[in-house]
Amino acid sequence: MQGSANLNIMIKAARKAGRSLVKDFREVENLQVSMKGAGDFVSKADYAAEKILRDELMGARPTYGWLGEESEEVAGQDPTRRWVVDPLDGTTNFLHGLPHWCISIALEHKGQIVSGVVFDPAKDEMFYAEKGAGAWLNDSKRLRVSGRSRMIEAVFATGVPFAAKKTLPATLQDLARLMPECAGVRRWGAAALDLAYVAAGRYDGYWERELKLWDIAAGSLIAQEAGALLEGVRKDQDPLASGALVCANNQLFDHFARIIRGA
């Protein structure tokens, strides 16, 4: 797809940060895994990637605002546009040497996500979309959600809450209702890639709670531009503002959403 100038800037930035993260990822296996040592290492990798992204994106568009996971929010001279960035989604996977993590970059314009990039450097997969222009993988593969219409054939993804998160009981209830009706549920630990995989038809749907805007801004646009329906876990929720969303192809969405909502 021939993208806009902004999309090209985003893709170039993602590739540059991806090279830095891949180099650091190769060193993870050499770490003595301890909470302090390994955690500090990943933090350094995370910060280094965010610095590259910030330098590239803000260097190209210095008037835009900035919202990143690892740095303070910046209000831009242009109040209508903002970069929304997660330099390393799937940090725990990265730490454990699991090659399933990504960079997520979104461009927000007047409160709407208009461009999104999710880059998986370990597999060299670049998912991207612009509002109204469809969703794409790498140079030329058009993305479409799956065509499955039977729940028993469908595979869904979620994130199981960990540590001090409050929504574990709700997620366990979701699983108890969903598992008897579907072909399986996957928990791969990177929300942005979960949404990109719905876009690619690899998952038939996805839901999760307690997410941050930078986790889902880019992936939500990519999924929707590939034909997915996406709403809040509760119908009255804004999924991006609340961080609680349900997403699936249009043939499964209503049934899937009813199960997750307990309706």
N, C-alpha and C positions, 0 to 999 in steps of 0.2 A: 504494500500500500504506500502511495506517495503521501506522507504525512505533512503536517504543518511545520513551520519553523520551530515552534515550541516543542512539538513531539520529537523532532530530530534532536533538539538540545537534551531532552529527557533521556532518550535512548543512548546518546553519546555519554552522558553523565553516568548512567547505569552501568554501561560497559567498563568505564574507567574505574568506578568503585568496585565493580565485580572482580577485576583483575587483582586489586588490593586484597579483597576478601579471600579469593582463591589461594593466593600466596600464604595468607595467615592460616587458612584452613589446613594446608599441608603440614603446618607446624603443630596443629592441635594434637595429633597422635604422639608427638614427642613430649607433650606436657606430662608432668606428674599431676594427676587429677586430684586437686584439692579445691575446696570451696574458694579459698582465697586466691591461690595461684592461677587456677584455671579461669576463675571468674574475672580476675584482673586482666588476664590475657584477652578474653573475649571482649571485655569492655574497651580495651585498647583497639582491637580490631574494629569494633562497632564505631568508636569515636573517629578513627582514621577514615572509615568509609563515609561517615556523615560529613567530615570536613571536605573530602573530595566532592561529594554531592553538593554541598553548600557552595563551595568555591565555583564549581561549574555552573550551577543553576543561577545563583545570585550574581555571578560574574556576567552571565549572558543577559540576565533580566534584573538589574539592580534595584528597580523600583517595586518589585513584587514583594509581598510578605512571605514569611517563613514559619512553618510549623513542623518541627522535627522531634523524634522521640528523645534524642539525646542532648538537646540544646534548648535554650529559651526561645519562646515565640517572639517573632519580630513583626511589627506592623510596618507594612511597606508604604512608600510614598503613593503608590497606586493602591487605594483601599479595596479595589474590586478583585484583585488577583492575589493568590497565595499558593506557594508550593507546600504540599503536605507529604512528608517523607518519613519512611522507616528504613534506615540503612541496613538493618539486618533483622528480618522477620524469620523466626525459627532459631533463636539464639541457643536454646537448649540442644537442638539437633546439632548445631555448629560445634558446640562445646564437646559433644559426645562423638564427634567424627561421623555423624550421619549426614549424607549429602542431600539434604532436603531443607533448604533455606533460600531466602531471596531478598532482593532489594525492591522496595515499593515506592513509586513516585507518582503523585497525582498533582494536577493543576486545578485549583478551584477558582471559578469566576462568578462573582456575585452570588456566592453561596452554593453554587452547583459545581459538581466535578465535571470538567469538560475534556480532560485528557488523563490517561492512566497508563503506567508502565509497571509490569511485574517481571523482574529478570531473575532467572534461576541460573547463576553462573556455573554451578557444578554440572548441570546438564546442557548448558548453553541454549536455554530456551527463553526467548524474549516474547512475552505476551504484552500486547498494547492495544489501545483503543482511543478513538476520539468520538465525542458525542455526535451521533448521527452518521458516523462513517464506518460502523461495524468494528469487529474485533479480529485481531490477527495474531499469528504466531510466526516469529522470525520474519523472513523477507516477504513471503507471499502466501502463506497458508491462512485462509479465511476460517475463523472459528465459528462453530455452531454448537449449541447445546445438544444433548442426546435426544433421540426421538423415542426413548422408551416411554411406554404408557402404563405398564403394569408394575405396581409397587413391588411385587414379589421378585421382579427381575432387577430392581434398582439398587444401586449402591450409593450411600450417603456419607457425608463427612461432617465432623464436628470437632470441637475442642473440649476435652474433659477438664473442668476446673481443677486447679492444683493449689497447693499452699493455702493462703488465707482467703482465697476467693469464696464468695458467698453463694454461688449458684450451683454448687455440686448437687444438692438434693433435687433441684429442678431438672438438671441434666440427667441424673439417674432415672428420674420418672419418665423423661423423654425416651430414653433408651428402652425402658421396660415396655412402653407403648409401641415404639417403632420397630424394634428388632423382630418381633413375630411376623411383621408384615412385609419385610424387605429382604434383599439378598445379602445385606451386610452393611456395617458402619465402619468407617476408617477414621483414625485419629492420628494425623501425621505431623501436627505441631507447627503449622505455618498458615495462618488465616488467609494471607494474600494468595498463596498458592492454592488453597482450597477453592477460592472463588475462581481463580484462573482455570482450575481443573474442571469446574462446572462449565465454564465457557467452552472448554475443549471437548466436552462430552465424556470426560473420564469419570467424573462423578455425575450422578443424576440430580443431586441436591446437597445443600449444606445449611447448617444452622449453628449459631453460637451466641453466647451472651458475654457481657463484660469485656468487650473489645474497645480499642481506642480508634479514633478517626484514622490515624496513620496506618493501622492494620488493614483497613478495609476500603479506604477511599479509592485507590486505583483498581483493586480487584472487583469492587462492586460495579464500576463502569464497564470493565471488560466483560463481566458476566452478563450484564444487561444488554450490551451491544451485541452479544452473541445469541441473544434471544431468551435469556433467563428472566423470570419474574423475581422480584426482590422486595420484601416488606419487613417491617418490624416483627419481632416475635409476638408482640401484641399489635393488633391492627392499628391502634391509635399511636404507636411509636414511630418516630422518624428513625430508620435503622442506622443512619450515619451519626445522628446526634446521640442516640441511646446506646449504640454499640451492641445492640441485640437484634439479630436478623435471621430471616429464613429465606432461602433462595433455592429455586428449582426450575426445571423446564416447565413450560406452560401446561403440559399434559398431566404432570404429577403434582403441580404446585398446590392445588386446592386440598387434595387429600393429605399430602405431606404436611401442609400448614395446619390443618385441623388436628393431626396427631400431635404435633409439637405444641400447639396451643391447648391441648387437652379438651378440645371441643367434641 
